[in-house]
Amino acid sequence: MSSPFLFATGIENSNPTIQNGKERVDELEKCGHYKHWRTDFDLVQELGISFLRYGPPIHTTFLGPGKYDWSFADETFGELRRRDIVPIVDLCHFGVPDWVGNFQNQDFPSLFAQYARAFAERFPWVQLYTPVNEMYICAEFSALYGWWNEQLASDQAFVTALKYIVKANVLAMQAILEVRPDALFVQSESSEYFHAENPAAIKPAELLNAKRFLSLDLNYGRRVDSEMYEYLLDNGMTREEYHFFLKNNLKHHCIMGNDYYKTNEHRVRADGSTTASGEVFGYHVITRQYHDRYRLPVMHTETNLWQGPNGDEAVHWLWKEWANVLRVRNDGVPIVGFTWYSLTDQVDWDTALRENNGHVNPLGLYDLDRNIRPVGEAYKQLIHDWRQVLPAQSVCLQVPIIMPSESNEQWANKKKKQARQAQQDKSAAPANTPSAEP
């Protein structure tokens, strides 16, 4: 009944639009998954992996309000269930269907919740979800940097995108829990840090280090810092919208997913502009900062590095990230899983998907011909060596993770009923005023 440590990988399913909505960047297409999905699932099993970050393409599945094309999802998720691979279902990865428009659409949260409910009803055996991937990055790249989707570049557009994206995530969690009361939600979010370049840069760095928490603060119903409260209200969030997040705290159903790449740390200049710093603190230090703030079980949900000219660069990065995960765990933080993202090489991430160049990025466990890379061999060995050493993750989770093959077992159904009853008891209890967390 207890589940092992969540060694995972992912199949990249980003699908933002560029060129003012005229072009769709579909990574499932670019990486050949539509053609090779059975082979890709073979590769997951070849590595000894039972947990897969994966989701249907929202832009071809969600056709309109109440209208869905489940054909590809039925095939792929049916196969995952047959193979007893646990999907961590990625429902929205940087893009929305053309008919929704973009993340400035105030109807997006309610529409997305309908989609999440429909998915959960069609695949009731699925327990783990990332409703909206990297909420902060999605809002930042779409509405602050002007790279994707709405391609706007203002604080007001950013706050608008952020509030709708996080509200969509919260409403989706609520909708899924009504179908699957013991669902668990893994918030895959970029873990960032901003280093002041000189004394004049201390203040702008402090603001950026407060801003990085906005998506998770809202998602977990945590009161934001005072300067961030003013920032949100100055840029279009109403008090009523802010209080929605305080009143809809589903934190106890969540695992905090921390994504970490070499690009996640930044040097800040006096004018507030930033440049890449490379790895300075690393995953261990930054994840401790996030855990100290939210006090949730943690999963390392993304990392990778390009295989360079020596062929061992990614292997060394894997070892370094894993050493950081062990350090986090040894410090007493409940860490439940680790992910190399993604299974295969990706395409055009060297321009952050802003251009359709067809440029292959050699950072997968396998190349696009489905040949294993050195980091794939190293990850396979790491999983083999450590999977029996680490304690079961269920020790620090409120509910156990149920494998697809166990979804109709008597004990599993009992756990779902207990989760349903706990929900009903909570909803019947008097409402508490949200506490002002430190």
Disulfide bonds with the S-S distance in Angstrom:
none
